[in-house]
Amino acid sequence: MEKPSNGFRVFVKEIYLSTKERIELVDITNKVEEAVQESRIRNGICLVYAPHATAAIILNEHEKGLLSDIVKKILEIAPPGANYLHNRIDNNAHAHVASSIIGSSATLPVVNGELVRGTWQNIFLVELDGPRASRRIIVEVLGE
């Protein structure tokens, strides 16, 4: 077991983007990788977090057919217009339900200054209540 070094650091970067569709997947992989490079952290973890109740973060392949399949499955699991109690307040209960099932964050390792992800794993913001003029993603890199 290695003794922890005193070189522990935390780097935070916020990414802002707009969305165009009610439900869409926006590939943010390059922006997250840029944040990891900017952090100059060699080994640690990278948290990608969407601080929204109607958006989510996923890892998956960036292939057009698969992205359409994911949107279709989200619509099946949490269809807009269903008889949700929350729709009495705001007509977006489907987005809240889908976000709570999918999750608002992903954590990936950082090894030798590089974000570690599988060959077919890209990082996506899942917009569930768009279009939105501004969505914020927080990228936090922790390590040494």
Backbone as JSON, one array per atom type, in Angstrom:
{
  "sequence": "MEKPSNGFRVFVKEIYLSTKERIELVDITNKVEEAVQESRIRNGICLVYAPHATAAIILNEHEKGLLSDIVKKILEIAPPGANYLHNRIDNNAHAHVASSIIGSSATLPVVNGELVRGTWQNIFLVELDGPRASRRIIVEVLGE",
  "N": [[0.85, -1.18, 0.0], [0.62, 2.13, -0.92], [1.91, 5.12, 0.49], [-0.04, 8.01, 0.93], [0.57, 10.93, -1.03], [1.49, 14.4, -0.53], [0.6, 15.89, -2.58], [-2.08, 16.25, -3.38], [-4.72, 17.5, -5.32], [-7.43, 19.62, -6.45], [-9.42, 20.32, -9.2], [-11.68, 22.37, -10.9], [-14.0, 22.82, -13.47], [-16.44, 24.52, -15.36], [-18.76, 23.71, -17.82], [-20.66, 25.05, -20.4], [-23.55, 24.77, -22.4], [-25.94, 24.78, -25.1], [-29.12, 23.31, -25.88], [-31.05, 21.69, -28.46], [-33.23, 20.05, -28.91], [-36.17, 18.41, -27.55], [-35.63, 15.97, -26.26], [-32.39, 14.91, -26.25], [-29.06, 13.76, -27.0], [-25.99, 15.02, -26.15], [-22.74, 15.1, -27.11], [-20.11, 15.42, -24.98], [-17.55, 14.7, -24.65], [-15.0, 15.62, -25.68], [-14.8, 18.16, -24.47], [-14.73, 17.47, -21.76], [-12.38, 15.94, -21.7], [-10.57, 17.96, -22.37], [-10.75, 19.51, -20.06], [-9.63, 17.75, -18.19], [-6.99, 17.63, -19.16], [-6.3, 20.32, -18.81], [-6.33, 20.43, -16.06], [-4.0, 19.31, -15.19], [-3.63, 17.19, -13.54], [-2.29, 14.12, -12.77], [-2.96, 11.51, -11.86], [-5.95, 10.22, -10.69], [-9.39, 10.95, -10.18], [-12.21, 11.79, -12.25], [-15.03, 13.64, -12.05], [-18.09, 14.04, -13.62], [-20.76, 16.08, -13.75], [-24.16, 16.94, -13.94], [-25.92, 19.56, -12.85], [-28.84, 19.53, -12.76], [-32.33, 18.88, -12.59], [-33.6, 17.79, -14.68], [-31.94, 16.64, -16.54], [-29.29, 14.43, -17.57], [-26.33, 12.34, -17.22], [-24.5, 10.19, -19.27], [-22.48, 7.36, -20.3], [-21.55, 6.13, -23.37], [-21.54, 4.62, -26.68], [-20.85, 6.68, -29.5], [-22.8, 6.56, -31.84], [-24.95, 7.02, -34.48], [-27.4, 5.51, -34.88], [-27.59, 4.12, -32.43], [-27.78, 6.27, -30.63], [-30.29, 7.26, -31.35], [-31.79, 5.01, -30.64], [-31.48, 5.06, -27.86], [-32.79, 7.46, -27.17], [-35.36, 6.75, -28.0], [-35.9, 4.63, -26.18], [-35.84, 6.02, -23.75], [-38.12, 7.59, -24.1], [-40.02, 5.57, -24.07], [-39.77, 4.57, -21.47], [-40.26, 6.78, -19.82], [-42.67, 8.39, -20.79], [-43.55, 11.49, -22.32], [-46.44, 13.41, -21.47], [-47.82, 11.44, -20.14], [-49.89, 10.39, -17.36], [-48.82, 12.0, -15.03], [-48.43, 13.07, -11.69], [-46.86, 15.3, -11.08], [-47.14, 16.87, -13.33], [-49.24, 18.54, -12.86], [-48.16, 20.76, -11.79], [-45.99, 21.47, -13.4], [-45.26, 20.85, -16.74], [-43.38, 18.68, -17.16], [-42.8, 16.24, -16.02], [-42.01, 13.77, -17.05], [-39.34, 14.21, -17.72], [-38.1, 14.62, -15.24], [-38.54, 12.09, -14.08], [-37.14, 10.39, -15.87], [-34.52, 11.43, -15.59], [-34.02, 10.81, -12.91], [-33.89, 8.06, -13.02], [-31.8, 7.55, -14.83], [-29.54, 9.09, -13.91], [-27.41, 11.7, -12.67], [-24.68, 11.99, -12.91], [-21.29, 10.93, -13.72], [-18.37, 9.07, -13.02], [-15.0, 8.88, -13.77], [-11.8, 7.26, -14.14], [-8.58, 8.88, -13.95], [-5.57, 8.45, -15.4], [-2.14, 8.69, -15.64], [-2.4, 11.31, -16.57], [-4.45, 11.16, -18.42], [-7.88, 10.8, -19.35], [-9.6, 7.89, -18.56], [-11.4, 5.78, -20.5], [-13.61, 3.43, -22.06], [-13.12, 1.92, -25.3], [-15.41, 2.41, -26.86], [-16.73, 4.3, -25.4], [-18.16, 7.31, -24.97], [-18.85, 10.52, -23.53], [-21.9, 11.83, -22.56], [-24.21, 14.52, -22.27], [-27.5, 14.16, -21.38], [-30.2, 15.58, -22.53], [-33.35, 16.18, -21.3], [-35.51, 17.82, -21.17], [-35.74, 19.79, -23.14], [-35.93, 22.32, -25.73], [-33.04, 23.97, -24.35], [-31.58, 27.05, -23.48], [-29.31, 27.26, -21.96], [-27.29, 24.91, -20.45], [-25.55, 23.55, -17.74], [-22.56, 21.9, -16.98], [-20.61, 20.39, -14.58], [-17.25, 19.74, -14.23], [-15.11, 18.0, -12.29], [-11.92, 17.39, -11.27], [-9.95, 15.29, -9.38], [-7.03, 14.55, -7.6], [-3.56, 13.71, -7.96]],
  "CA": [[0.0, 0.0, 0.0], [1.43, 3.34, -1.02], [1.6, 6.23, 1.39], [-0.56, 9.14, 0.15], [1.46, 12.08, -1.13], [0.92, 15.7, -0.17], [0.3, 16.61, -3.82], [-3.49, 16.13, -3.76], [-5.28, 18.75, -5.84], [-8.8, 19.61, -6.99], [-9.6, 21.25, -10.32], [-13.1, 22.44, -11.28], [-14.31, 23.6, -14.66], [-17.84, 24.47, -15.76], [-19.02, 23.7, -19.26], [-22.0, 25.53, -20.71], [-23.97, 24.48, -23.76], [-27.38, 24.87, -25.34], [-29.67, 22.13, -26.53], [-31.98, 22.06, -29.52], [-34.37, 19.13, -28.97], [-36.8, 18.08, -26.26], [-34.75, 14.94, -25.72], [-31.24, 14.72, -27.13], [-27.78, 13.42, -26.39], [-24.96, 15.95, -26.6], [-21.43, 14.53, -26.81], [-19.26, 16.4, -24.3], [-16.28, 14.01, -24.39], [-13.83, 16.49, -25.93], [-14.75, 19.23, -23.46], [-14.3, 16.86, -20.5], [-10.96, 15.61, -21.85], [-9.83, 19.23, -22.29], [-10.7, 19.89, -18.63], [-8.65, 16.86, -17.54], [-5.67, 18.11, -19.58], [-6.11, 21.61, -18.16], [-6.16, 20.23, -14.62], [-2.61, 18.87, -14.97], [-3.64, 16.1, -12.57], [-1.75, 12.91, -13.43], [-3.66, 10.31, -11.44], [-7.07, 10.53, -9.79], [-10.72, 10.7, -10.74], [-12.9, 12.91, -12.89], [-16.48, 13.62, -11.86], [-18.85, 14.83, -14.58], [-22.03, 16.23, -13.05], [-25.15, 17.88, -14.47], [-26.74, 20.02, -11.71], [-30.19, 19.8, -13.27], [-33.28, 17.81, -12.27], [-34.19, 17.28, -15.93], [-30.87, 16.25, -17.45], [-28.54, 13.29, -17.04], [-25.03, 12.07, -17.82], [-24.27, 8.78, -19.56], [-21.33, 6.94, -21.11], [-21.93, 5.14, -24.38], [-20.97, 4.79, -28.02], [-21.41, 7.76, -30.32], [-23.23, 6.0, -33.12], [-26.25, 7.66, -34.73], [-28.51, 4.59, -34.63], [-27.66, 3.87, -30.99], [-28.3, 7.47, -29.98], [-31.74, 7.25, -31.6], [-32.35, 3.93, -29.82], [-31.5, 5.51, -26.47], [-33.88, 8.43, -27.06], [-36.61, 5.98, -28.1], [-36.1, 3.89, -24.93], [-36.2, 7.02, -22.73], [-39.53, 7.94, -24.34], [-40.84, 4.42, -23.65], [-39.71, 4.44, -20.01], [-40.87, 7.97, -19.19], [-43.28, 9.11, -21.92], [-44.18, 12.79, -22.08], [-47.89, 13.38, -21.59], [-48.46, 10.42, -19.3], [-50.66, 10.96, -16.26], [-47.94, 12.23, -13.9], [-48.92, 14.05, -10.73], [-46.04, 16.52, -11.18], [-47.59, 17.69, -14.45], [-50.2, 19.55, -12.36], [-47.34, 21.93, -11.47], [-45.11, 21.78, -14.52], [-45.5, 19.78, -17.72], [-42.12, 18.03, -17.5], [-42.57, 15.12, -15.1], [-41.26, 12.73, -17.75], [-37.91, 14.55, -17.65], [-37.67, 14.35, -13.87], [-38.53, 10.64, -13.89], [-36.03, 9.83, -16.64], [-33.27, 11.85, -14.96], [-33.81, 10.07, -11.66], [-33.54, 6.69, -13.37], [-30.51, 7.53, -15.52], [-28.5, 9.61, -13.03], [-26.9, 13.02, -13.05], [-23.21, 12.08, -12.91], [-20.43, 9.79, -14.04], [-17.02, 9.21, -12.49], [-14.04, 8.12, -14.56], [-10.42, 7.37, -13.66], [-7.56, 9.63, -14.67], [-4.31, 7.73, -15.24], [-1.06, 9.31, -16.42], [-2.88, 12.55, -17.18], [-5.47, 10.9, -19.44], [-9.17, 10.27, -18.94], [-9.72, 6.49, -18.95], [-12.73, 5.36, -20.92], [-13.57, 2.32, -22.99], [-13.0, 2.24, -26.73], [-16.67, 2.92, -27.39], [-17.4, 5.13, -24.39], [-18.13, 8.76, -25.0], [-19.61, 11.12, -22.42], [-23.02, 12.6, -23.1], [-25.29, 15.15, -21.53], [-28.8, 13.75, -21.89], [-31.22, 16.61, -22.36], [-34.65, 15.53, -21.14], [-36.56, 18.85, -21.1], [-35.25, 20.86, -23.99], [-34.58, 22.87, -25.82], [-32.6, 24.88, -23.28], [-30.56, 28.01, -23.91], [-28.07, 27.04, -21.22], [-27.14, 23.79, -19.53], [-24.24, 23.61, -17.09], [-21.96, 20.64, -16.56], [-19.44, 20.61, -13.73], [-16.21, 18.73, -14.33], [-14.21, 18.13, -11.15], [-10.82, 16.41, -11.35], [-9.3, 15.2, -8.07], [-5.9, 13.63, -7.62], [-2.23, 14.3, -7.83]],
  "C": [[0.89, 1.24, 0.0], [0.95, 4.39, -0.03], [1.09, 7.4, 0.55], [0.44, 10.3, 0.13], [0.74, 13.35, -0.71], [0.49, 16.5, -1.39], [-1.14, 16.52, -4.27], [-4.03, 17.49, -4.18], [-6.7, 18.53, -6.33], [-8.88, 20.68, -8.06], [-11.07, 21.2, -10.73], [-13.23, 23.32, -12.51], [-15.79, 23.44, -14.98], [-17.93, 24.56, -17.27], [-20.46, 24.15, -19.46], [-22.32, 25.19, -22.17], [-25.47, 24.68, -23.87], [-27.83, 23.6, -26.03], [-30.77, 22.56, -27.49], [-33.27, 21.24, -29.53], [-34.96, 18.91, -27.58], [-35.99, 17.03, -25.53], [-33.63, 14.75, -26.71], [-30.01, 14.37, -26.32], [-26.72, 14.32, -27.0], [-23.61, 15.39, -26.16], [-20.54, 15.62, -26.23], [-17.87, 15.82, -24.02], [-15.08, 14.93, -24.56], [-13.69, 17.58, -24.88], [-14.29, 18.68, -22.11], [-12.81, 16.5, -20.58], [-10.08, 16.86, -21.8], [-9.69, 19.67, -20.84], [-9.68, 19.03, -17.89], [-7.24, 17.32, -17.9], [-5.33, 19.43, -18.87], [-5.78, 21.47, -16.68], [-4.72, 19.9, -14.25], [-2.52, 17.82, -13.85], [-3.25, 14.82, -13.3], [-2.57, 11.67, -13.11], [-4.74, 10.69, -10.43], [-8.38, 10.13, -10.41], [-11.29, 11.98, -11.32], [-14.4, 12.69, -12.71], [-17.1, 14.54, -12.91], [-20.28, 14.88, -14.04], [-22.91, 17.29, -13.71], [-26.06, 18.32, -13.32], [-28.13, 20.47, -12.16], [-31.09, 18.62, -12.93], [-33.88, 17.18, -13.52], [-33.13, 17.02, -16.99], [-30.1, 15.12, -16.79], [-27.19, 13.21, -17.74], [-24.92, 10.57, -18.06], [-22.95, 8.59, -20.29], [-21.84, 5.92, -22.1], [-21.3, 5.48, -25.71], [-21.66, 5.93, -28.75], [-21.67, 7.21, -31.72], [-24.67, 6.44, -33.33], [-27.44, 6.76, -34.43], [-28.7, 4.32, -33.15], [-28.22, 5.08, -30.25], [-29.81, 7.58, -30.17], [-32.43, 6.18, -30.77], [-32.48, 4.36, -28.36], [-32.65, 6.51, -26.26], [-35.23, 7.7, -27.1], [-36.91, 5.25, -26.8], [-36.47, 4.85, -23.79], [-37.67, 7.39, -22.87], [-40.47, 6.8, -23.94], [-40.9, 4.34, -22.12], [-40.44, 5.58, -19.31], [-41.52, 8.82, -20.29], [-43.85, 10.47, -21.52], [-45.7, 12.64, -22.23], [-48.59, 12.29, -20.81], [-49.12, 11.11, -18.11], [-49.8, 11.1, -15.0], [-48.55, 13.27, -12.97], [-48.16, 15.37, -10.83], [-46.5, 17.43, -12.31], [-48.67, 18.7, -14.05], [-49.48, 20.86, -12.07], [-46.58, 22.42, -12.7], [-45.22, 20.6, -15.5], [-44.2, 19.08, -18.14], [-41.79, 16.86, -16.58], [-41.76, 14.01, -15.76], [-39.75, 12.96, -17.64], [-37.34, 14.29, -16.27], [-37.55, 12.85, -13.61], [-37.34, 10.02, -14.62], [-34.68, 10.18, -16.02], [-32.98, 11.06, -13.69], [-33.44, 8.62, -11.91], [-32.13, 6.62, -13.96], [-29.38, 7.98, -14.6], [-27.86, 10.86, -13.57], [-25.38, 13.12, -13.09], [-22.56, 10.79, -13.39], [-19.05, 10.09, -13.49], [-16.1, 8.3, -13.28], [-12.65, 8.27, -13.97], [-9.58, 8.28, -14.56], [-6.24, 8.92, -14.36], [-3.28, 8.33, -16.19], [-1.55, 10.53, -17.21], [-3.96, 12.39, -18.23], [-6.75, 10.37, -18.8], [-9.27, 8.83, -19.44], [-11.17, 6.19, -19.27], [-12.58, 4.24, -21.93], [-13.53, 2.8, -24.43], [-14.26, 2.9, -27.28], [-17.42, 3.78, -26.39], [-17.13, 6.6, -24.61], [-19.01, 9.26, -23.86], [-20.67, 12.03, -23.02], [-23.81, 13.29, -21.99], [-26.57, 14.65, -22.18], [-29.8, 14.85, -21.53], [-32.58, 15.91, -22.33], [-35.81, 16.51, -21.14], [-36.16, 20.06, -21.92], [-36.35, 21.43, -24.88], [-34.31, 23.87, -24.69], [-31.49, 25.78, -23.81], [-29.24, 27.77, -23.2], [-28.2, 25.84, -20.28], [-25.71, 23.85, -19.01], [-23.81, 22.21, -16.71], [-20.74, 20.99, -15.74], [-18.5, 19.43, -13.9], [-15.25, 18.98, -13.18], [-13.18, 17.0, -11.23], [-10.09, 16.46, -10.02], [-8.15, 14.21, -8.17], [-4.59, 14.35, -7.43], [-1.51, 14.35, -9.15]]
}
